[in-house]
Structures are given as C-alpha cells and as structure tokens.
Amino acid sequence: MGRMLLVLGVALVMIGGIIMLLGRTGLPLGRLPGDILYRGRNTTFYFPLASSILISVVLSIVLFLIGRLRR
C-alpha cells in the first residue's frame, strides 16, 4: 500500500510539472477551438471539452504503450 501511494505521489508531481511547463510554452491547452466558454451577466461557465478530449487521447496512447512495453 505504501509503495503504491509513493508511486502515485511521484506521478502526480510529474504530471503537475508537465502541466506547468506546457503553460509556459504557449500551448493553447484550455483555449482550443471546441472549449466552451459562456459569460453571462453575473456568471461564467467554462468547460474545456476539446482540451479534455485531447488529454484523454494522449494519455490513452501513453498508457497503451506502457502496457505494451511491460509485456
């Protein structure tokens, strides 16, 4: 259990670092065409649909490749 928590913590730190680096590169993650932004009078609704799909596809490919390498 402790080892799994340690691996999960390291993975979260790495993911956070990658997200910070991507933010500094000017990659429009979160501002892609297809991301929904609605600004009302007193309300703002933001749903990063295209960004979520892109991240999902990239993570699926990475996890698939890791699974293939482990065999």
matplotlib code that plots the C-alpha trace (Angstrom):
import matplotlib.pyplot as plt

x = [0.0, 2.8, 4.7, 1.5, 1.0, 4.6, 4.3, 1.0, 2.6, 5.6, 3.3, 1.1, 4.3, 5.5, 2.1, 1.9, 5.4, 4.5, 1.3, 3.4, 5.9, 3.2, 1.7, 4.9, 5.4, 2.3, 0.5, -3.2, -4.3, -7.6, -8.2, -8.7, -11.5, -14.2, -13.7, -17.0, -17.0, -20.2, -20.1, -23.4, -24.1, -23.2, -22.0, -19.1, -19.3, -16.2, -15.9, -12.7, -14.3, -11.6, -8.8, -10.2, -10.6, -7.0, -5.6, -7.6, -6.3, -2.7, -2.9, -4.6, -1.8, 0.9, -0.8, -1.2, 2.5, 3.5, 1.3, 2.9, 6.4, 5.6, 4.8]
y = [0.0, 2.4, 1.7, 2.4, 5.7, 6.7, 5.9, 7.8, 10.8, 10.9, 10.5, 13.5, 15.6, 14.7, 15.5, 18.8, 19.7, 18.8, 20.9, 23.9, 23.5, 23.3, 26.5, 28.3, 27.1, 29.0, 25.8, 26.8, 24.0, 25.2, 27.7, 25.3, 25.6, 23.5, 24.6, 26.0, 29.4, 31.3, 34.6, 35.9, 39.0, 37.5, 34.1, 32.5, 28.9, 27.2, 23.6, 22.6, 19.9, 19.9, 20.1, 17.2, 15.0, 15.8, 15.0, 11.8, 10.6, 11.4, 9.6, 6.6, 6.3, 6.7, 4.1, 1.7, 2.0, 1.5, -1.6, -3.0, -2.4, -4.2, -7.5]
z = [0.0, 0.9, -2.3, -4.4, -2.6, -3.2, -6.9, -7.2, -5.4, -7.8, -10.8, -9.6, -9.1, -12.6, -14.2, -12.3, -13.6, -17.2, -17.0, -15.6, -18.4, -21.1, -19.7, -20.2, -23.8, -25.1, -26.0, -26.1, -23.8, -22.3, -25.1, -28.0, -30.5, -29.1, -25.5, -24.2, -22.6, -21.7, -20.0, -18.7, -16.7, -13.3, -14.4, -16.2, -17.4, -18.8, -20.0, -21.7, -24.0, -26.7, -24.2, -22.2, -25.3, -26.4, -23.0, -22.9, -26.3, -25.4, -22.0, -23.6, -26.1, -23.4, -21.2, -24.1, -25.0, -21.3, -21.2, -24.4, -23.0, -19.8, -21.6]

ax = plt.figure().add_subplot(projection="3d")
ax.plot(x, y, z, "-o")
ax.set_aspect("equal")
plt.show()
